[in-house]
Amino acid sequence: MQAEKRANIKAGLSVRVLKKEDQRTGRLTEGVVRDILTKSPSHPHGIKVRLESGIVGRVKEILA
């Protein structure tokens, strides 16, 4: 699935996100989607979400 399309992201989905502070290193953080923050149907850098842990980042990989 494409992480750039909002329709592919749902609450409860396991994903890997890129946090703003990790953009230089490219280190991904794994978690479960709590909220979708991007309002547009797609975004070239990935849909911005809030994980259940409270971390905010852009989805780079959808796990399940």
Protein Blocks (a to p, Z undefined) as FASTA:
>chain_A
ZZkbmklpcghiacddddfklmmnopacddddfbdfbfbfbdfkbpadddfkopacddfb
dfZZ
